[in-house]
Amino acid sequence: MYIFFLGLISFLCVNASAQKTNKKVPNLTTFDEKKIHFGFIIGFNTMNFSVRHTGVSNANNNGVPMYAEVLDLTPGINLGIVSSLKLRKNLNLRVLPGIAFGQRNLTYIYNDGDPETLNDNPEPNATSSIDMADPLQIKSTFLEMPIMLKYGSDRMHNFKPYLVAGINPRFDLAKNKQDRMLLKNLDLYYEVGVGFDSYLNYFRLSTELKISIGTMDVLDHQGTGDILDAKYTEAIDRLTSRIFVLSFYFE
């Protein structure tokens, strides 16, 4: 996520500097007057979970409770199509069907500290001893259908910043039964983001950073049916998704 922010800030600084020195006639002067236009998307993502723990002690580990966290982020790829409808000046409705590939490594940690602290402070306290289990590699292949509103400022030569917000239903094509738990396939996300349009000679390039916040508990609390897997489900009270996406739009 920090790399995304650093890249976005660097790109903004470079582009702003270029605009100051570029005194030529603006590119694509009639682009924003089009009622409908199309394009494609290439993006990069990192997927995460927000975990609320039960703090239930585990009988298979001498009554020691455990919790789960995503300790490292794995990059993924987004591909999609742009369909944009102009509603009024500086406001567009955008439908962006696509596919996203990603992975989350969910690590379970046994903690012999106070179980009541797990929800308030997910990190073990200083007097706790911990034992990490091998992470669950949860791979996802999402079919997604973002429906977004894009509101931009007035154009500044060949540059225009904007804000986006909307919803994104995602359906996971990957198997819902991961190594030791059962996940639901469907989730609905709220999305917000910022970006900027760069008007080049032959097309408009947009760079955008957004966060997707899942609204549903994606953990199937019935579990896999294997008694040895029950502890991985019982440790989690609620499991929701978070996805950060850096996208490049070619329109």
C-alpha positions as CSV (number, residue, x, y, z in Angstrom):
1,M,0.0,0.0,0.0
2,Y,2.9,2.4,0.8
3,I,4.4,1.7,-2.6
4,F,1.1,2.7,-4.2
5,F,1.0,6.0,-2.3
6,L,4.6,6.8,-3.1
7,G,4.1,6.0,-6.8
8,L,1.0,8.2,-6.9
9,I,2.6,11.1,-5.2
10,S,5.7,10.9,-7.5
11,F,3.6,10.7,-10.6
12,L,1.6,13.7,-9.5
13,C,4.7,15.8,-8.8
14,V,6.2,14.9,-12.2
15,N,3.0,15.6,-14.1
16,A,2.5,18.9,-12.3
17,S,6.0,20.0,-13.2
18,A,5.5,19.0,-16.8
19,Q,2.3,21.0,-17.0
20,K,4.1,24.2,-15.9
21,T,6.7,23.9,-18.7
22,N,4.3,22.7,-21.4
23,K,2.9,25.8,-23.2
24,K,1.6,23.9,-26.3
25,V,-2.0,23.7,-27.4
26,P,-4.0,21.3,-25.1
27,N,-4.4,17.7,-26.3
28,L,-7.8,16.1,-27.0
29,T,-9.7,19.3,-26.6
30,T,-13.1,17.7,-27.3
31,F,-12.6,14.5,-25.3
32,D,-14.7,15.6,-22.4
33,E,-17.6,16.6,-24.6
34,K,-18.3,13.0,-25.7
35,K,-21.5,11.5,-24.3
36,I,-20.1,8.0,-24.2
37,H,-16.6,6.6,-24.5
38,F,-14.8,3.3,-23.9
39,G,-11.4,2.0,-22.9
40,F,-9.6,-0.6,-20.9
41,I,-7.9,-1.0,-17.5
42,I,-4.7,-2.5,-16.2
43,G,-4.2,-2.5,-12.4
44,F,-2.4,-3.9,-9.5
45,N,-4.0,-4.9,-6.1
46,T,-3.2,-6.0,-2.6
47,M,-5.9,-8.0,-0.8
48,N,-6.4,-8.0,2.9
49,F,-8.8,-9.3,5.6
50,S,-10.2,-7.4,8.6
51,V,-10.6,-10.1,11.3
52,R,-12.7,-9.9,14.4
53,H,-11.8,-12.7,16.8
54,T,-13.9,-14.8,19.1
55,G,-11.1,-15.4,21.7
56,V,-12.3,-19.0,22.0
57,S,-9.7,-21.3,23.7
58,N,-8.7,-24.2,21.5
59,A,-9.0,-27.7,23.1
60,N,-6.6,-29.2,20.6
61,N,-3.8,-26.8,21.7
62,N,-4.1,-27.2,25.5
63,G,-6.8,-24.6,25.8
64,V,-4.6,-21.8,24.3
65,P,-6.6,-19.3,22.1
66,M,-5.5,-18.3,18.7
67,Y,-6.1,-15.5,16.3
68,A,-5.6,-14.9,12.6
69,E,-3.9,-12.0,10.8
70,V,-2.7,-11.2,7.3
71,L,1.0,-10.5,8.1
72,D,2.2,-9.7,4.6
73,L,0.5,-8.4,1.5
74,T,0.8,-10.2,-1.9
75,P,0.4,-8.2,-5.2
76,G,-2.2,-9.2,-7.7
77,I,-3.5,-8.0,-11.1
78,N,-6.7,-6.4,-12.3
79,L,-8.0,-6.3,-15.9
80,G,-11.1,-4.6,-17.1
81,I,-13.2,-2.6,-19.6
82,V,-14.3,1.0,-19.3
83,S,-17.8,2.2,-20.3
84,S,-18.3,5.8,-19.4
85,L,-21.5,7.9,-19.7
86,K,-21.4,11.7,-19.3
87,L,-24.2,12.9,-16.9
88,R,-23.2,16.5,-16.8
89,K,-20.1,18.6,-16.8
90,N,-17.3,16.9,-14.8
91,L,-19.6,14.1,-13.7
92,N,-19.6,10.7,-15.3
93,L,-21.2,7.3,-14.6
94,R,-18.8,4.5,-15.2
95,V,-19.4,0.7,-15.5
96,L,-16.1,-1.2,-15.3
97,P,-16.5,-5.0,-15.7
98,G,-13.4,-6.9,-15.2
99,I,-11.5,-9.7,-13.5
100,A,-9.0,-9.6,-10.5
101,F,-6.5,-12.1,-9.4
102,G,-5.0,-12.0,-5.9
103,Q,-4.0,-13.8,-2.7
104,R,-4.2,-13.4,1.0
105,N,-2.0,-15.3,3.4
106,L,-3.9,-15.8,6.6
107,T,-1.6,-16.7,9.5
108,Y,-2.9,-18.3,12.7
109,I,-1.0,-17.5,15.9
110,Y,-1.5,-19.3,19.2
111,N,-1.4,-16.8,22.1
112,D,-1.3,-17.8,25.7
113,G,-2.1,-14.3,26.9
114,D,-5.5,-13.0,28.0
115,P,-8.2,-14.1,25.4
116,E,-10.2,-11.1,26.2
117,T,-7.6,-8.8,24.6
118,L,-7.8,-10.4,21.2
119,N,-10.5,-8.2,19.7
120,D,-9.2,-5.0,21.3
121,N,-5.5,-5.6,20.6
122,P,-4.8,-8.2,18.0
123,E,-1.1,-8.3,18.8
124,P,0.1,-10.5,21.7
125,N,1.0,-8.7,24.8
126,A,4.5,-8.5,26.1
127,T,4.1,-11.4,28.5
128,S,2.5,-13.7,25.9
129,S,4.3,-16.5,24.1
130,I,3.2,-17.2,20.6
131,D,3.4,-20.0,18.1
132,M,2.7,-19.4,14.4
133,A,1.1,-22.0,12.2
134,D,1.7,-22.2,8.5
135,P,-0.3,-19.5,6.7
136,L,-3.5,-20.4,4.8
137,Q,-2.9,-19.3,1.2
138,I,-6.3,-18.0,0.1
139,K,-6.3,-17.4,-3.6
140,S,-9.1,-15.5,-5.3
141,T,-10.2,-14.9,-8.9
142,F,-12.9,-12.2,-8.7
143,L,-15.4,-11.4,-11.4
144,E,-16.3,-7.8,-10.6
145,M,-18.7,-5.1,-11.8
146,P,-17.8,-1.7,-10.3
147,I,-20.5,1.0,-10.8
148,M,-18.8,4.3,-10.1
149,L,-19.5,8.0,-10.1
150,K,-16.5,10.1,-11.2
151,Y,-16.3,13.8,-10.4
152,G,-13.5,15.8,-11.8
153,S,-12.3,19.4,-11.4
154,D,-12.1,21.7,-14.4
155,R,-9.4,20.8,-16.8
156,M,-6.0,22.4,-16.3
157,H,-4.3,22.2,-19.7
158,N,-3.6,18.5,-20.1
159,F,-4.3,17.5,-16.5
160,K,-7.4,17.0,-14.3
161,P,-7.7,15.5,-10.8
162,Y,-10.8,13.7,-9.8
163,L,-12.7,11.7,-7.1
164,V,-14.5,8.4,-7.6
165,A,-17.1,6.5,-5.4
166,G,-19.4,3.6,-5.9
167,I,-20.2,0.0,-5.3
168,N,-18.6,-3.2,-6.6
169,P,-20.2,-6.7,-6.4
170,R,-17.5,-9.4,-6.6
171,F,-17.9,-13.1,-7.2
172,D,-15.0,-15.4,-6.4
173,L,-14.5,-18.0,-9.1
174,A,-11.8,-19.8,-7.0
175,K,-12.9,-22.7,-4.9
176,N,-14.7,-21.6,-1.8
177,K,-13.1,-24.3,0.2
178,Q,-9.6,-23.2,1.0
179,D,-7.1,-25.4,2.9
180,R,-8.8,-25.3,6.3
181,M,-11.8,-23.1,6.1
182,L,-14.9,-22.4,3.9
183,L,-15.4,-19.0,2.3
184,K,-18.4,-17.5,0.6
185,N,-18.2,-16.6,-3.0
186,L,-20.2,-13.3,-3.2
187,D,-19.4,-10.0,-1.5
188,L,-20.5,-6.4,-2.0
189,Y,-17.9,-3.6,-1.7
190,Y,-18.0,0.1,-1.2
191,E,-15.2,1.9,-3.1
192,V,-13.7,5.3,-2.9
193,G,-10.6,6.7,-4.6
194,V,-8.7,9.6,-6.1
195,G,-6.9,10.0,-9.4
196,F,-5.9,12.3,-12.2
197,D,-6.4,12.4,-16.0
198,S,-3.5,13.0,-18.3
199,Y,-4.5,14.1,-21.9
200,L,-2.0,12.7,-24.3
201,N,-1.8,13.1,-28.1
202,Y,-4.0,10.1,-29.0
203,F,-5.7,8.9,-25.8
204,R,-6.3,9.9,-22.1
205,L,-4.3,8.1,-19.5
206,S,-5.8,8.1,-16.0
207,T,-4.0,7.0,-12.8
208,E,-6.2,6.0,-9.9
209,L,-5.8,4.7,-6.3
210,K,-8.8,3.4,-4.5
211,I,-9.8,1.2,-1.6
212,S,-12.6,-1.4,-1.6
213,I,-14.3,-2.2,1.7
214,G,-16.2,-5.5,1.8
215,T,-19.6,-5.3,3.6
216,M,-20.3,-9.0,4.2
217,D,-18.9,-11.7,6.5
218,V,-17.2,-14.0,3.9
219,L,-16.5,-16.8,6.4
220,D,-18.9,-19.7,6.2
221,H,-19.2,-20.6,9.9
222,Q,-20.3,-24.1,9.1
223,G,-16.7,-24.9,8.3
224,T,-15.3,-27.6,6.0
225,G,-16.9,-30.5,7.9
226,D,-13.5,-31.8,9.0
227,I,-13.3,-31.9,12.8
228,L,-9.6,-31.0,12.5
229,D,-10.4,-27.8,10.7
230,A,-13.0,-26.6,13.2
231,K,-10.5,-24.6,15.2
232,Y,-9.7,-22.3,12.3
233,T,-13.3,-21.3,11.9
234,E,-14.1,-21.1,15.6
235,A,-11.3,-18.6,16.1
236,I,-13.0,-16.0,13.9
237,D,-16.2,-14.1,14.7
238,R,-16.3,-12.1,11.5
239,L,-14.1,-11.9,8.4
240,T,-14.4,-9.0,5.9
241,S,-12.3,-8.0,2.9
242,R,-10.2,-5.0,2.2
243,I,-8.6,-4.4,-1.3
244,F,-6.3,-1.6,-2.4
245,V,-6.1,-1.1,-6.2
246,L,-3.7,1.1,-8.3
247,S,-5.3,1.3,-11.8
248,F,-4.3,2.8,-15.1
249,Y,-7.1,3.6,-17.5
250,F,-6.6,3.9,-21.3
251,E,-9.5,5.8,-22.9
